[in-house]
Amino acid sequence: MADPKGFMTTPRQDWPRRPVEERVRDWNEVYVPGALLPIVNQQADRCMDCGIPFCHDACPLGNLIPEWNDLVSRDDWRTAADRLHATNNFPEFTGRLCPAPCEAGCVLAINQPAVTIKNVECAIADKVWEEGFAPPSPPDRLSGKTVAVIGSGPTGLAAAQQLTRAGHTVAVYEKDDRIGGLMRYGIPEFKMEKHHLERRLDQMRAEGTKFRTSLAVGRDVDAAELRARYDAVVIATGATAWRELPVPGRELAGIHQAMEYLPLANRVCEGDLEVSPLSAAGKHVVIVGGGDTGADCLGTAVREGAASVTQLDIYPQPGTERDEDVEPWPTYPKIYRLSAAHEEARDLRTAPEAEADADARLFAASTLRFTGDADGHVRSLHLVEVDAGRSPVPGTGRALPADLVLLALGFSGPDRGDGLIDQLGLELEPRGTVVRDAGFATSVSGVFVAGDAARGQSLIVWAIAEGRAVAAAVDRYLTGSSRLPAPISPFDRPMTV
């Protein structure tokens, strides 16, 4: 604790965002480049180095937050990087994409703005690459054991890196043409530029991890044959079975799932396409779903030049302060937050009461039906306001113009369409996720499952934590013991975020 009074004398200062009018004209990250490092030392000084650091418990990775806060405040970036990487394989991802449950658990957050833990983490991660603190760490010797990891999202990559460093020969199978899973094609460039991903993949290749792209296990490669070829298999395919909206008019053209829309925009950024086939340019866009995926669609539609954009959230608008009776500290509170995408869409609302600087979201709004034109293309979304019990409020029905509707309603479990689950004969939970035991093992010997495929839709920190934990379980299965850290049990449940 470099400054014992830092939390009293230094106000919270977040990483500043670029002006809206500037950032909506490109796909670069929304933050001011280079502006984080000058402010982060003092922000780290706000950490109180608590005797019981609740931020540890709030973070599924068990990040050593007070330790690297103190090190950053003293400009000891190399040691801070070592302490951060001791628990997190990919801090450059979490520092940009995690909603920071650690900050909700910060003791300072009881009565003051929390320490900017996420910003400090991101600053360390960026310093790592700037100073060359993350050289490849290949194993000293190989075990002779082979592991196939199916899926290259944060869970699969974390598991692969840990197992490779333990000396096993690891191959990652990815159905898309590039490695990264949702980080590649689901997360927009303005939230995380893909060079962060590429750097880490280069490191993993240098360590010995092999990558197999454009191979869908179950369709292009028989899953049972793959199991026979490897000593162990890790399923880390994520939860990609999207939820539907069964209302009249759903069959109209122009209504798409968010994960049909977002990958195309990312492919434009990758240079694969000149223009997205589902571009929002000149269209009235309505996004159904109030979560982060909906916000990603929002920011993407703005950059594509939408004529208007509105996001529907079935939940009522939360308050600006934590409700101590419902969500006491240190739980993650549901409060009103304005993301970068919501800032950018303020002037593109279609609701009749929209004013300058109005939020692009309509809260407590439920979709009733869609109507279209004679050609069968959607033109309107009909909605009604709902009360806290989601019952319609009489007299509140109305219609929004809608040329493009994006459904961002979340995911229920792994997609069964590729045959992976059926070919391996895996058991499923009633909600659609893969059954596993306390050691991450499925009902099939030598086959393990981690991440959203078993947990259900969750956060990137949970994905990485599960990847690290399943690696320890597989290492133990292959060798009889393991020195790899296992930060969580598969039955741990996240705080509501």
N, C-alpha and C positions, 0 to 999 in steps of 0.2 A: 504494500500500500504506500505508494510514493508520496502522495499528498493526503494526510489524514482528514483534511477539511475539503477535499476536492468536491465531494458530493454536496457540500453546502455553498461553495463559492463559484462553481462552474455550472452554468445552465446546460441543459441538453441541447445538442446541435446535431442534426441529421445531415447525411450526405445530400448536398443540394442537387436539385433536378435542373436540367436545362430548361430554358423558357419553352412553354408549350408551342408557340408559333414556330420555333426552330425545330424541335424534336419531331413534330408530326410530319415534317417534310423528309425524314429519313428513317432508317431502320436501326440506327445505332442505339446503344443503351441510353436510357433516359437521364442518367446522372452526369454531372459536370466532370469531364475527365480530369484527373489529377487533383481534384478538390478535396478528396477524402483524407489523404495523408497529412496535410497541414493541421487538420482539426482533431485527428483521432487520438493523439497523445493525451491531450487534455480530457477528452471524453473518456478514455480508459482510466484516467485519474479519478473519475467519479465513482468507480467501483469501491465498495466499502470493505472488500476482502472479508466477507461475513464469516463468522464462526461456523454457521450452518448455511452454506450457499445453496439456496433453493433453486437457483438457476441450473445446478447440476441435475436435480431430479426432474426439472421441467424439460431438459434436453434429453431425448432418447439416446443420443450418442454418449451422454455423460461427459460432455466437453469440460475441460479443466479451465473454466472461464475466469475465475479470479486470478489464476496463475498467469494466463497470458495477457490479461488486462494489466497486471502489474508490470510484466516484462515490456509491454508496448509503451507504457507510461515512462519507462526508463530507456527507451530506444534500443532494447535488446531484441531485435527482430529475429535473429537466427534462433535463439532459444525459444522465443514465442512460437516460431514456426514449428519447432520440434514438439512442443507441448500440444499445439493444435493438431498436428498430424498424428499424435499418439492415439487420438480417439476418432479422427475424421479423415477419411481418404480424400475427400473432395470438398474442402472448405470454400473453394472458389464457386462451387455450385450452390451450397447452402447459404453462403454469404449474400447471394443474389436472389435465391428462390424460396428460401424458408420463411414462413410467417413469424418466426422468432418466438416460439413459446417460452424460450429462456428469459426473454425480457418481461413476459407476464409474471414469471416466477422471481424476478429480481426483487430483493428485499427493499431496495430503494423505491420500488413501484408501489409500496403500501401507501405512501402519501406524496410521492414526487414522480416526475417522469423517469422511467427506468434508464439504466445505463444503455448506451447504444451498442449492445453486444454484437448484433448482426453486422454493424458497420465496422467494428474493430476486427471481427473475424474476416470480413472481406478485405480489409486493409492488409492484414497479415498474409492472406492468401495471395494477393497481388504482389506483395513485397517478395514472397517466396520465388515467384517467377522472375521478377525484376532483378533479384540478386543471385539467382541460380541456386536457391536453397533446396530444390527438389530434384536432385539427380536420380536417375533410375536406381532401384534397389533390387537387383536380381539375386536369387538365392545362391548360397555358397555351394550347395550340391542339390542334385535332383533326387526325388524320392522313388522314381520309377512308376509312380501312380498317375493315372490320367483322369481328368474331370471335364465333363461337358457342361457349360453354363448356357441355358437357353433364355435369351433375352439380354439386351445390352443397355437397359435403363440403369438408374443409380444402384439398384439392388444387385443386378447381375455384374456390373462393373466392380462394385465393392467386393463382392464375393470372389470374382476372378482375380483381382489384384492381391487380396489376402492369400488365396490359395497358391497363386504363382510365387509369391514371396516365401511361402512355406515350403517350396520345392516341388510342388506338383506341376505336371504339364497340363495346362488349361487351354481349352478352346471355347470361345464364345460364339454362339450361333444367333444370328439376327435375321429376321425375315425381311427387313428393309434393306435398301442398297447402301446405307451408311450406318455406322455404329452410333448409338446414343439413345435409342428408344424415344420416349416422350421428350427428353431433353433436346433431341435433334429436331423432331418434327412437330412436337406439341407445344414447346415453349417458344414464344416469338423472339426474334432477334433483339427486339428493344428491351427485353427483360434479361437476356443473357446472350451476348455475342458468341458465336460458335467457336471462335478461336480458343476460348477457355476450355472447351471440350476437346478440341484437337490437340492442345498441348498435353493434356492428361493422357489421351490415347497414345500419343507418341511415347510418353513415359512408360506406359504399360507394354507397348510393343518391345521397347528396349529391355524391359524386364523379362520378357519371354512369353507373355500372353499372346495367343493366336486368335485372330478374328475371322469368322466366316460369315460374310454378308449375303443377302438375297437368297437365304435358305430358311424356309419355314419348316421347322421340325413338325412332322405330322402330315405335311403335304409334299414337300420336296425331299425330305429325309424321313424315313420310317422311324418313329419314336422308339419302338421296341428294338430295332436294329441298332440304333444309337446307344441305347442302354447296354446292349451286349458288347459294344466296342469300347466302352469306357468303364473305369472302375467305379465311378460315381457320376450322377447327373444332378444338377441344380436347376430347378424350374424357377425362373425369375421373369416371367412373361408379363407381369403386371395385371391390372384389372382393366381390360380393354372392351368388355361387353357393355356398350353404352345403354343407358336407360331411355326408353321411348316416351312419347307423349301421345297417348291414344285418345285423340279428340277428333271430332268431325273436321274433314278437310286436310288431314295429315298427308293424304296421298297427293296433294297438289305439288306441282313443280316449284322449285325455289325454296323448299324446306329441307334443311340439311342438318346433320349432326355436326357439332363443333369440331370433332376429330375427322370429319371429312373436309372441313373448311381450313383449319389451321395448318395442316401439313402442306397444302398447296401454296399458301403464302410463304411458308418456310422454304419451299422448293424454288420460289422466285428469288429469295435471298441467296440460295445456294447457286443460282445461275442455271437451274434446270429448265425453268420456264421464263418466258418474257412477261406474261401476264397470267394470273391465276384464272382458271376456268370459272371459279366461283367468286370472282372479284366483286367487292361491294361498291365499286366506283359508280357514282350517280344513283345509287339505290337507297330506298328507305329500308333500313335494317332494324329488325327486332330480335333481340337475344333473349331466349327463355332460360332462366337460371341465373341466380345471383352470386355464384361462387367465383373462384379465381379463373376457371376456364372461361366463364362468361366475360370476365374482365379482359382476358387475353383476346377474345373475339372482338371486344369493344375497341381496344387499342389498334388491332389489325384493321378493322373496318374504317376507322378514322384515317389511318395512313393510306388506305386504298382509295380514299376520296368519297366516302358515303355521303349521300344527300342528307340523311338524318340517321340517328342511331339511338335506340332505347333498349335498356336492359330491364327485364322483369324479374323481380325477386318476390317469391311467395311469402316470405317472412316480413313482419312489420319492421319499420325503420328502427334500428336500435338507438339507444341514447348515446351521448358523447362521453359519459362516465360509467365506470364499472358499477353494476348493481350488486352491492355487497351481500344482499340477502339471497340472491340467486346464484351469483358467480363470485364468491369471495376470493380474495387473494389466497394462494398463488395460482388459481385456475386461469385458463386463457379466457378473457372476457369477450363476449360478443358486443362490441361497441361500434359506433359509426366510424368508418374509415374511408378515406378518399384516396384511392390508388392513383398512380400516374395516369392510367387509362381513363379513369373517371374524371380527372382534371381535364384531359384532352377532349372529352366528349361533351363538355358542359354546354357548348353552343349548338349541339346537334340533336336536341331533344325534339320530339314530335308531339308530346302531350300538350293539350290546349293551355294548361296553366304554366307551361314552361316559360321561364324568364331568363334573362342574362345570368350566366354563372349557375344555372340550375343543374342539379345532379341529373346525370343521364339515366339514373335508375328510377323505376316505379316500384315502390315497396307494397307489400300486401296485395299483390296482383296475381290473379290466376287466369290462365288461358282457357277460354270456353270453346273456341272453334276458329277455323281459318276459312276465308272465302276467297275465290279467285275470279279470273276473267274467263271469257269464252274459250280461250286456248288452254285452260287448265293450269294457269300459273297463279300462284298466291298473290293477292293484292291487299288483303286486310287481315289483321289479327284481332279477334274480339275477346275482350277480357272483362273481368269483374273484380272489384275489390273484395277482399276477404277479411274476416275478423281473426282474432288470435287463435280460434279453433279451426280456421280455414273454411268457415262457412261463408257463402256469398252474402254480401251486404246489399239489400234491395235498393234498386235505383242507381247503382254505380256502374252498370255495364256501359261499355263504349268500345270503339274500334280505333285501331292505329293503322296507318298506311304501312304496308309491308311487302316489299318486292323480294326481300331475302330474309328468311327466318332461320336462325341458328339455335339448335337445341343443345344446351349445356347443362344437362341434368345429372351428370355424374355417371358412375360405372358400377356394375353389380358384381363383377368377377372376371376371371379369364374367359376369353372368347373360345368357344368349343368348335368353331368352324374349321380349324386347320387339322383336326383329328388327333392332336397331341394327347389330350386327356383320355380319349377313348382308346387309343392304341396302347397306352401304358396301363389302362385299366384303373385309373386313379379314382378314389372316392371323393365325393363332393359334399360340402355342407349344404343345408337347405337354401342358404342365400347365394350359392353358386361358387363359393371359394373352395380351394383344395384342402382336404382333411390332412392334418399333420399331428405329430405327437410333440412332447416336450423337447425333443431333440431335432426338430424341424424335419423329421423323416415322414414320408408319405406311407401309404399302405403297400407300396412296392419297394422291395429291398434295394438299397443303394440309390434311391431317388429321393431327393430333398426338395423342399419348396420354401420360398421366402418372399417377402415383399407383398405387394398388393394382391398377387395371385392367391395368397393364403389369408392375409390380414384383411383384405378389402381396401378400397380406395383410401389413401392416407397421405402423409406428408413426405417430402424428400428426406427429412432427417430420419424418419422411421424406415424408409427404404434403405438408406445407407446402413443404419444400425442393424437391420435384419440381414443385409448382405454380409456384414462383418460377423454376425453371430452364426449364420448358417455356414460360413467358411470354417469357423472353429468346430462346428458339429461334423462337417464333412472330413476335416483333418483328423478328428478323433476317430471317426469311422474307418478311415484308411490306415491309420498308424497306431491306434490304441490310446493315444493321448494327444494333447495339443497345447501349444504355447500361445496360440492366437487368442486375442481377447474376445469375449462374448458379452457385449454390453447389455443384452436384453434376453428375456425369456420370450418364446413365441406367444405366450399367453398374456404378456403385458399389453395393456390397452392405453391408447393415448388419451390425454386430456382433450376435451372437445375443442377443436379449432375450426 
